[in-house]
């Protein structure tokens, strides 16, 4: 599995988590790349339709394409309570970041163990930086 596929799986897991962990909508703040910030609630995430975001000034949820969204910050989050903390932050040239463990380097590829996608393979040239922490990184 490559990193791009794993990130798509992560978005799908986020959608599943927000719909199953909280039957009601997930309140928070969505930020768009043009600088717009909207307080509201996440209604749904779909790879076909995009992200539905409800906010008080709109008559119905806005459906936004994921490539217009710079981030979503939720008002309340639940700790994952994972027994192990990831020991490495992988930063990619395209701006993506993944927390995980460096399993090894095989030729031109690095193998990453992630909590959301298992073992991922990525070309070494895709990394802009690796940051290691002996104490691990906390994942909410």
C-alpha positions in Angstrom: 0.0 0.0 0.0 1.4 3.4 -0.9 1.1 6.6 1.2 -1.5 8.2 -1.1 -3.8 5.1 -0.7 -3.2 5.0 3.0 -4.2 8.7 3.4 -7.5 8.0 1.5 -8.1 5.1 3.9 -7.4 7.5 6.8 -10.1 9.9 5.5 -12.5 7.0 5.2 -11.6 5.9 8.8 -12.1 9.5 10.0 -15.6 9.5 8.4 -16.4 6.1 10.0 -15.1 7.2 13.4 -17.0 10.5 13.4 -20.2 8.8 12.4 -19.9 5.8 14.8 -18.3 7.5 17.8 -20.8 10.3 17.9 -24.2 9.7 16.4 -24.7 13.5 16.3 -22.7 15.8 14.1 -19.1 16.6 15.0 -18.7 20.3 15.8 -15.6 22.2 14.9 -13.9 24.6 12.6 -13.2 24.0 8.9 -10.5 26.1 7.2 -10.2 26.5 3.4 -7.1 27.3 1.4 -8.4 30.8 0.6 -8.3 31.7 4.3 -12.0 31.2 5.0 -12.8 29.7 8.4 -16.3 28.4 9.2 -17.5 27.2 12.6 -20.1 24.4 12.2 -20.5 20.7 12.2 -19.2 17.9 10.0 -22.2 16.2 8.6 -20.6 13.6 6.3 -17.5 12.7 4.3 -17.7 10.9 1.0 -15.1 10.1 -1.7 -17.9 10.7 -4.3 -19.6 13.8 -2.9 -17.0 15.5 -0.8 -17.3 16.9 2.7 -20.7 18.2 3.9 -20.2 21.0 6.5 -23.2 22.6 8.2 -23.0 26.1 9.7 -25.6 28.5 11.2 -25.5 31.1 8.3 -26.4 28.5 5.6 -29.8 27.0 4.9 -28.2 23.6 4.4 -24.8 21.9 4.6 -22.1 23.1 2.2 -20.6 20.3 0.2 -16.9 21.0 -0.3 -14.3 19.3 -2.4 -11.4 18.0 -0.2 -8.8 19.8 -2.3 -10.3 23.1 -1.2 -9.9 22.3 2.5 -6.7 23.1 4.4 -7.9 21.5 7.7 -10.6 20.6 10.1 -10.3 21.1 13.8 -12.9 19.4 16.1 -14.1 20.9 19.3 -13.7 17.8 21.3 -11.5 14.8 20.5 -11.2 11.4 22.1 -7.7 10.1 22.8 -6.7 7.0 21.0 -5.1 5.5 24.1 -2.7 3.5 21.9 -0.1 1.5 23.9 2.7 2.7 21.6 3.5 6.2 20.5 4.9 6.6 16.9 8.6 7.4 17.0 8.9 9.3 13.7 7.2 12.1 11.9 7.6 11.7 8.1 7.2 14.9 6.1 6.8 14.7 2.3 7.7 17.1 -0.4 4.0 17.5 -1.3 3.2 18.8 2.3 1.8 15.6 3.7 2.8 14.4 7.2 2.5 10.9 8.6 3.3 9.7 12.2 4.6 6.2 12.4 7.7 4.0 12.9 10.5 3.6 10.4 10.6 -0.2 9.8 13.4 -0.2 7.4 14.9 1.0 4.1 14.8 -1.4 1.2 16.7 0.0 -1.9 15.0 3.2 -2.9 11.9 2.6 -0.7 11.3 3.2 3.0 8.8 1.1 5.0 6.7 2.9 7.5 4.4 1.3 10.1 1.4 3.5 10.6 -1.5 3.2 13.0 -4.1 3.8 10.2 -2.8 1.9 7.3 -0.4 -0.8 8.5 2.9 -1.0 6.7 3.3 1.7 4.0 6.0 1.9 1.3 7.2 5.2 0.0 10.1 6.2 -2.2 12.9 7.8 -0.1 13.0 10.7 -2.5 9.4 11.6 -1.5 10.5 12.6 2.0 11.4 16.2 2.8 12.4 15.3 6.4 12.2 12.7 9.1 11.9 13.7 12.7 12.6 11.1 15.4 11.6 11.2 19.0 12.7 8.8 21.7 9.6 9.6 23.7 7.2 9.3 20.7 4.6 11.6 19.3 1.2 11.8 20.9 -1.7 11.0 18.6 -5.2 12.3 19.6 
